[in-house]
Amino acid sequence: MMAKDPVCDMEVDEDEAEFKTVYKGKIYYFCAPGCKTIFEEDPEKYL
């Protein structure tokens, strides 16, 4: 299943995603560690 990186809008394969985080009980997937870091600094900005 494909997910959208909330920071850069790239599509990410949930099964193969190396970078992910949980925020308010939902899993978010990222294309790269930089996007994950940016999201974790201010999640509400990207939701």
Secondary structure, DSSP 8 states (H G I E B T S, - for coil): -EEE-TTT--EEETTT-SEEEEETTEEEEESSHHHHHHHHH-GGGG-
